[in-house]
Amino acid sequence: MFRDIYADTAQDPRFRLFSPDETNSNRLGAVFEVTDRCLMTPSLDGDDHLSRNGRVMEVLSEHLCQGWLEGYVLTGRYGFFATYEAFAMVSASMTVQHAKWLQHARELPWRHPVPSLNILLTSTCWRNDHNGFSHQGPGLIDTVLSLSGSVVRVYLPPDSNTLLATAEHVLRSNGHLNLVVVDKQPHPQYLDLEEARRHAAAGASIWRWAGNEDSPGNTISGRSTRTGTESSVTAADGQLPQAEPDIVLACAGDVPTEETLAAAWLLQRYVPGLRVRVVNVMDVFVLPPHAVHPHGLTDAGFEGLFTAERDVVVAWHGYARAIHQLLHGRSNPGRFHVRGYNEQGTTTTPFDMVVLNRMSRYHLALEALNRVDGQFDGALELVEHCRAMLVKHEAYIRRHLEDMPEIRDWVWSPPRG
């Protein structure tokens, strides 16, 4: 998409990517098919896509790259600052100050709106692969959550199409600080582009196909109306779900989404009598009350997604405390049980990262069983399976230095049939 934007604006240059020496590393190298890195010094033999006319600003300084973008958007032009998630904290104070400026600029009628400041965080805490603990830190999410809801937006696309839908939206927006967090590594694809756009517009949806509370329906069963006083959740056919689930599994972020879907698959395979609902949250600001953030769901809309009283097991990209902060003001927030990054990291396999932080599919399934009332056939068998798989995982990665095939090759499929 960035490559095509560069091509489409070649005669009217007004888009640039700013990246601290990480364009190729973050899998954005397609832009070099149509442009170069900008360097004003004379070219040398062996230069790799360097020219004075290049429109990729790449130098190993987070402060400089973000400062360039801030100045660029203030002139009415467009861009993205793309960096490793952990190192976005290097320029976090600049992010805060720009948000404060945007907040007060909105109050001045003589100031024209300027394009939003878009920050793309990748190489995330969950998937650094050959890097280790120093590259694992989702702290910028926490930094921006407390800023003014009039300007701050945080998006966690679960797959590539929702990422494209997010990019379409944020590049067209004015006057916002948009934080987009998504991993650079390959991940499963769940939604086609039109479904992704609907999900992005909703901010959070019930994924009926991933649960079993009622018969399989459309890919996205719920869309949440976020504005006005009549906010609600409706199915794609205009009908509310017919049955109340026994447990809700919620997820926000690409890795948490995959682990949640795998946990839902395990629960339905081993404990088919347990009614499971899966909710994906893409816009994290649907979670606080509408009075706190303009994207916040009304109480009716919130309960339409998460029910009024059922326990909710949450797999969350960042620190668990951030979700509890967002849920402040909701009724009965203690029923939300959050698993997220808790500063357990090293150079290890992708699945071992979720195991170390107790956010794996096995931990989520066990948490769900602990939070439901009554006994269900197959529950004990699933508990034994989860515990055995965690033991098997540790032994396998120590011997083979990679994840087990049943983890690496897992894809969603109907748990029964």
Secondary structure, DSSP 4 states (H G I P E B T S, - for coil): -HHHHHHHTTTS--EEEEESS-TTTTT-GGGGGT--EE--SPP-TT-SSEETT--EEE-S-HHHHHHHHHHHHHTT-EEEEEEETGGGGGGHHHHHHHHHHHHHHTT-TTSPP-B-EEEEEES-TT--TT--GGG---HHHHHHHTS-TTTEEEE--SSHHHHHHHHHHHHH-BS-EEEEE--SS-----S-HHHHHHHHHHSEEE-GGG--SSS---S---EE--SSS---EE-TTS---SS--SEEEEEESHHHHHHHHHHHHHHHHH-TTS-EEEEEESBGGGSS-TTT-TTPPPHHHHHHHH-SSS-EEEEESS-HHHHHHHHTTSSSGGGEEEE---S---S--HHHHHHHTT-SHHHHHHHHHHTSSS--TTHHHHHHHHHHHHHHHHHHHHHHSS--HHHHT-----S--
